[in-house]
Amino acid sequence: MSADLPDYYFRVRENGAQVFAVNSDNRQNRIEMDQIAVVNIRKGEVKPHGDRVLGARDREEIARWIEARRELLARRETDDILRAVDHLNQTAQWVQSRASDDQLDAVTDDLLLAMHDLRSTLVRRRAERMMRSRKP
């Protein structure tokens, strides 16, 4: 294991992370992780753990992590949507070349409703953006 450990470790959770202070400067050279806070990305909340009082450096590192995590999640979200476009293209190819009548019967209604919903939403949002850009 590397001797240059970070000072903080963020155990990622669904909506944020648990934040630990990392310490390996002890007699046994063991890595100690002391939970110092819980972060909620969606709400932007940072709650100190227990009776802990977060110092300025703690808050700066947590804020830096929150910003980097939000950017990563935004990139992943966009990538997931682009993968969905690929899946739609693969689905069209499957429908055209390999799908049996029974398979089509099993998926057609769900696909048509989902595609109709997506198309309606995309058209509405595009119209909203166009209207906003035309306002003086």
C-alpha positions in Angstrom: 0.0 0.0 0.0 1.2 3.5 -0.8 2.8 5.5 2.0 1.1 8.6 0.6 -2.5 8.1 1.7 -5.0 10.9 1.3 -6.1 12.8 4.4 -9.7 12.1 3.7 -11.7 9.1 2.4 -15.2 9.3 1.0 -17.3 6.2 1.2 -19.8 6.8 -1.5 -23.5 6.2 -0.8 -26.5 6.5 -3.0 -27.1 10.1 -2.1 -23.7 11.3 -1.0 -20.9 9.9 1.2 -19.6 9.2 4.6 -16.4 11.2 5.2 -13.5 9.7 7.1 -10.3 11.3 8.3 -7.4 9.0 7.4 -4.5 8.6 9.8 -1.6 6.3 9.6 0.8 8.2 11.9 0.6 5.9 14.8 2.9 3.4 16.6 1.5 0.3 14.8 1.5 2.0 11.3 -2.1 1.0 11.0 -4.5 2.9 9.0 -7.2 4.5 11.1 -10.3 6.0 9.6 -12.3 8.2 11.9 -15.8 9.1 10.5 -16.1 12.9 10.6 -19.2 13.7 8.6 -22.1 12.6 6.3 -22.7 14.3 3.0 -26.0 14.5 1.2 -25.2 15.6 -2.4 -28.9 16.3 -3.4 -29.5 18.5 -0.5 -26.0 19.9 -0.2 -25.9 19.1 3.5 -22.8 18.3 5.5 -23.5 16.9 8.9 -20.7 16.4 11.3 -20.6 12.9 12.8 -21.4 12.7 16.5 -20.0 15.5 18.5 -17.3 16.3 15.9 -16.7 19.9 14.9 -15.5 20.3 11.4 -12.5 22.5 10.8 -12.0 24.9 7.9 -9.8 22.3 6.1 -12.4 19.6 6.6 -15.1 21.8 5.1 -12.8 22.8 2.2 -12.0 19.2 1.3 -15.6 18.1 1.6 -16.7 21.1 -0.6 -14.1 20.1 -3.2 -15.3 16.5 -3.1 -18.9 17.5 -3.5 -18.1 19.7 -6.6 -16.0 16.9 -8.2 -18.7 14.3 -7.4 -21.5 16.4 -8.9 -19.4 16.8 -12.1 -18.7 13.1 -12.3 -22.4 12.2 -11.8 -23.4 14.7 -14.5 -20.9 13.2 -16.9 -22.2 9.7 -16.1 -25.8 10.8 -16.5 -25.1 12.1 -20.0 -23.1 9.0 -20.8 -26.1 6.8 -19.7 -28.4 8.8 -22.0 -26.0 8.3 -24.9 -26.0 4.6 -24.2 -29.8 4.6 -24.3 -29.6 6.1 -27.8 -27.3 3.2 -28.7 -29.8 0.7 -27.2 -32.6 2.3 -29.2 -30.6 1.8 -32.3 -29.8 -1.8 -31.4 -33.5 -2.4 -30.6 -34.5 -1.1 -34.0 -32.0 -3.4 -35.6 -33.3 -6.3 -33.5 -36.9 -5.5 -34.5 -36.0 -5.4 -38.2 -33.7 -8.4 -38.4 -34.2 -11.0 -35.6 -37.4 -10.4 -33.5 -40.0 -13.1 -33.7 -43.7 -12.3 -33.8 -44.1 -13.5 -30.1 -41.1 -11.3 -29.0 -42.6 -8.3 -30.8 -46.0 -8.9 -29.1 -44.2 -9.0 -25.8 -42.5 -5.6 -26.1 -44.3 -3.5 -28.7 -46.8 -1.7 -26.5 -44.3 -0.9 -23.8 -41.8 0.4 -26.3 -44.3 2.5 -28.2 -45.6 4.1 -25.0 -42.1 4.8 -23.7 -41.0 6.2 -27.0 -44.2 8.3 -27.2 -43.6 9.7 -23.7 -40.0 10.4 -24.5 -40.8 12.1 -27.8 -43.5 14.3 -26.2 -41.2 15.3 -23.4 -38.3 16.1 -25.8 -40.6 18.2 -28.1 -42.1 20.1 -25.2 -38.7 20.9 -23.7 -37.3 22.0 -27.0 -40.2 24.3 -27.5 -39.7 25.8 -24.1 -36.0 26.4 -24.8 -36.9 28.0 -28.2 -39.5 30.3 -26.5 -37.0 31.4 -23.9 -34.3 32.1 -26.5 -36.7 34.3 -28.5 -37.6 36.5 -25.5 -35.9 39.9 -25.6 
